[in-house]
Amino acid sequence: QDFQQIQDGSSTPPLTPDKLIWLRAAAFRVACEYLVEDGDEAGREENVKLLKAINAVVHALETTCLLPSLDEEGGEEFSQESVEELFRSLYESQDEDNDGDDDAPMISKAEAQALEDFLTSESTKPPLSQLVWLRSTAFRLGSQYLDDENDMAKNVALLRCINVVVHVLESTCMQAKPLSLELPPSHTPTAETDLQTAAQTLWNLDSNRLTPHTDYNIDVQSSKHPCNKEDAADEPLFTRINTQIFQVRPTFKAFRALLDNYSSYCGDDEEISEKELQEIRVFLDVIMDTAVMKYCHQYCLAKEASYEGEAIPESEYGFKKVLNSIWFELYSRSGGGGRRGRKMDSSGFEHVFVGEVKNGQISGFHNWVQFYLEELKGNVDYRGYIKPRSVNSAETNDDDQVLTLQFSWNGVEKFVGTSFIGVSPEFELALYTMAFLTGEDDNEVTLNTGREMFDLNIKCHKYNGGANVGSCYVEALAHYEEEQKYV
């Protein structure tokens, strides 16, 4: 029941597919802490019970988060005896190789591949009716190879092997449930809902947000004053990131595809190809499938927002057209070429998320994904962080998800720029869209990230008489430890 609450979003945000592997591995990792080392039969029985507990946890995860991918009919040569023989050979192999060393070998890649081949071969693939039996058998037979003396290293190695077997079973016989990020009924905005509440709700709904020290690591290094041109950071800001997010999380994948569609220099005409138009359509489609953007849409409707003199459309199709105009419609930022001949060299999306160079300075560039990718290429030089204005602000550290930075991009300086770190693309687009359609030029909110609290000012500059985003970003006014806010 607890896992079901996680999946349907009633307790915490739903699971993204890449988190499933981590959850199962975590079940095994934590279980290792409960292995009994007493060298008697009673200790061994306790370890058998522990394996049964892991099996129950994995079963709950699989039934909640995965769907079978097996056919009703299995291969003609499939039999329970052949599966048991294969499982035993894997466990016996690791048992023979394990001499008690903590670094004892697990199942080899070749052995894992042999198991995968067996499960996917037309002649030996299992039928759907055997799915639960396969996993429970992996645990049941594994329990027979627990060390008689309850040697910790040997039993930890065994658990690692069972984890590999279960991983192969899940990857070949099951598939992730479609990621559903529908808006929970408890998160319905009204006309009285203010931007402060809406911003916090967006944060709480952002299940695609990355977790510090788990999905990525940063090294903030030293602070500096905005006027100080000295480099206060010898190393890059990002030291590690789980790049799998760009393949398995649809909004990150679609967002990344947009980042190379623009020239960074104001004054260079932007030309959007049919392929790039399709990338924009895909991005808008996938973000509108998230609870974050659904909330943004409902908030704008509840606040009776309008665009170009018309009420915000109730249909998602109509709202996507508004988003396209606000963020992706080209306009002239450089103003060159006269009224008819001016260069269409900018858009709200390009300015905020990609960045531009105008009059020898960086303009915009407020997105962490773009920062990471450009830093990876060697185009960005992180030069240190700048503390919020409040003298009582908490210490900036490596798990902060709002940072004010100084950096250079292709040799051009950005003396002050604030970015969210680790948030999803849809979170930022939703937050700035709400500010654009319902807010003012300055919108002060307090955001509780679950670790710390930030007083922020959402700056919103409109262009072309309010038709397009000129710029949107946050300023960090103050930064508190959660309990410090109320001292």
KAPE-V494617 format. One record per backbone hydrogen bond with DSSP energy under -1.0 kcal/mol. CO is the residue of the C=O (numbers start at 1). NH is the residue of the N-H. Records with the same first field share a line. If there is no record, write none. Layout:
CO: NH, NH
This chain:
1: 5
2: 6
3: 7
4: 8
5: 10, 11
16: 19
17: 20
19: 23
20: 24
21: 25
22: 26
23: 27
24: 28
25: 29
26: 30
27: 31
28: 32
30: 33
31: 34
38: 40
40: 44
41: 45
42: 46
43: 47
44: 48
45: 49
46: 50
47: 51
48: 52
49: 53
50: 54
51: 55
52: 56
53: 57
54: 58
55: 59
56: 60
57: 61
58: 62
59: 63
60: 64
61: 65
62: 66
65: 177
67: 175
71: 128
75: 78
79: 83
80: 84
81: 85
82: 86
83: 87
84: 88
85: 89
86: 90
87: 91
88: 92
89: 93
90: 94
91: 95
92: 96
93: 97
94: 98
101: 104
108: 112
109: 113
110: 114
111: 115
112: 116
113: 117
114: 118
115: 119
116: 120
117: 121
121: 125
123: 77
125: 75
127: 130
128: 131
130: 134
131: 135
132: 136
133: 137
134: 138
135: 139
136: 140
137: 141
138: 142
139: 143
142: 145
143: 146
147: 150
151: 155
152: 156
153: 157
154: 158
155: 159
156: 160
157: 161
158: 162
159: 163
160: 164
161: 165
162: 166
163: 167
164: 168
165: 169
166: 170
167: 171
168: 172
169: 173
170: 174
173: 69
175: 67
184: 187
190: 193
194: 198
195: 199
196: 200
197: 201
198: 202
199: 203
200: 204
201: 205
205: 207
206: 209
211: 214, 215
215: 242
216: 213
217: 239, 240
222: 385
225: 228
232: 222
237: 219
240: 217
241: 243
242: 245
243: 246
244: 247, 248
245: 249
249: 253
250: 254
251: 255
252: 256
253: 257
255: 258
258: 261
264: 357
265: 268
273: 277
274: 278
275: 279
276: 280
277: 281
278: 282
279: 283
280: 284
281: 285
282: 286
283: 287
284: 288
287: 290
290: 294
291: 295
292: 296
293: 297
294: 298
295: 299
296: 300
297: 301
298: 302
299: 303
300: 305
301: 304
305: 312
307: 310
310: 307
315: 319
316: 320
317: 321
318: 322
319: 323
320: 324
321: 325
322: 326
323: 327
324: 328
326: 469
327: 349
331: 346
336: 343
338: 342
343: 345
344: 270
346: 331
347: 351
348: 352
349: 353
350: 354, 355
351: 365
352: 366
356: 363
357: 266
358: 361
361: 358
363: 356
367: 371
368: 372
369: 373
370: 374
371: 375
372: 376
373: 377
374: 379, 380
379: 410
381: 408
383: 232
384: 406
385: 224
390: 393
397: 400
401: 421
403: 419
404: 386
405: 417
406: 383
407: 414
408: 381
409: 412
412: 409
413: 362
414: 407
417: 405
419: 403
422: 210
424: 428
425: 429
426: 430
427: 431
428: 432
429: 433
430: 434
431: 435
432: 436
433: 437
434: 438
435: 439
441: 460
443: 458
445: 456
447: 454
452: 449
453: 480
454: 447
455: 477, 478
456: 445
457: 475
459: 473
461: 470, 471
463: 467, 468
468: 463
471: 461
473: 459
475: 457
477: 390
478: 455
479: 394
480: 453
481: 485
484: 487
